[in-house]
Amino acid sequence: PHMQNNPQVCPYGLYAEQLSGSAFTCPRPTNKRSWLYRILPSVCHKPFKPLKEGHLTHNWDEVEPEPNQLRWKPFEIPKVSQNKLDFVSGLHTLCGAGEPRGRNGIAVHVFVCNTSMQDRCLYNSDGDFLIVPQQGKLLITTEFGKMLVEPNEICVIQQGMRFSVEVFGETRGYILEVYGAHFELPDLGPIGANGLANPRDFLVPVAWYEDRQVPGGYTVISKYQGKLFAAQQDYSPFNVVAWHGNYTPYKYHLEKFMVINAVAFDHADPSIFTVLTAKSTRPGVALADFVIFPPRWGVANNTFRPPYYHRNCMSEFMGLIKGYYEAKEEGFQPGGGSLHSMMTPHGPDADCFEKASKAKLEPERVAEGTMAFMFESSLSLAVTKWGLQTSNCLDKNYYKCWETLKSHFNP
């Protein structure tokens, strides 16, 4: 519409509907909303009824706390003949903290699926999904349009946005969910105006709609207070003919990240690899950061170049999209993961330490052909029963990679 958002009669006989991603009174830089012009408003559906959650949960008290270093082998994708899973039924919660009702917390999920969502969509009433495909591409239809998201790309589906996922075979990936905050670009400080992920490289879908009746019933699934609910309607929810606003889904290709690195000695902190952050109420402390470790040059003089031994007041979940992670070339595999909890020590394995301690220090390409990432949070994460037991992917020998470290002390 010209001049206004909701005229008495919308062009083409459409309905105006606002989707708000922030309080109406938020400061202008953080005020998020979009206007959708649709064939029927989203209110036209039957009542929601509970739907089985499967392995999706926000119950962080299923098992006792686990302070050890944890590593998972690649999460298994079932064959279609064994178990038909789409994106929703293939969601498995690995760890998390906080809870959606208080609007403060995060969850880390793994998705494994082998079939497309048919006449059903999902929207998350609890928070935002940052989706990291690892194997197989995702064709995601949203109310705002379509996005094709392939491994080495990420996408963010923000709170309340309806979407459906089409896959093309056995598909796997990771999800960082945040309650109570939206992802944004980190502040750059002394880095200046340019660097890390640049705003111009984030892509937003263009409007796409279908005017389709579904006599057999279209299922709209809501993730609400950590549980799933389903409602039926007789038309496609992707009936948005046009939209405008600043509250949208978006995607980003990780190869476009402008890497900053140390060029004299020692390490810069891994925060220089932050792609997106979800801020907490404490200045400088993230509810969650999405960090990547992309191909780059290592040139630091008189420096142990791999990640150093470390204990941290943050929780660090790592995943691998492709290749080999420099600090642990064995055992940490694409499609798997690791969790180093708050103040749990971690660092390079024995082989990596010995090799890097004796390496000739000359400029070298680091992480060529690889992409590892980290979900880092200021919250202390609890691991689910599925993560510790049911998945049967936990590597119980992980601790052994440090057992052969030996003393080099020479008084």
Secondary structure, 3 states (H helix, E strand, C coil): CCCCCCCCCCHHHCEEEEEECCCCCCCHHHCCEEEEEECCCCCCCCCCEEECCCECCCCCCCCCCCCCCEEECCCCCCCCCCCCCCCCCCEEEEEEEEEHHHCEEEEEEEEEECCCCCCEEEEECCEEEEEEEEECCEEEEECCEEEEECCCEEEEECCCCCEEEEECCCEEEEEEEEECCCCECCCCHHHCCCCECCHHHCECCCCCCCCCEEEEEEEEEEEECCEEEEEEEEECCCCEEEEEECCCCEEEEHHHCECCCCCCECCCCHHHHEEEEEECCCCCCEEEEEEEECCEEECCECCCCCCCCECCCCEEEEEEEECCECCECCCCCCCCEEEECCCCCECCCHHHHHHHHHCCCCCEEECCCCEEEEEEECCCCEECHHHHHHCCCECCCHHHHHCCCCCCCCC
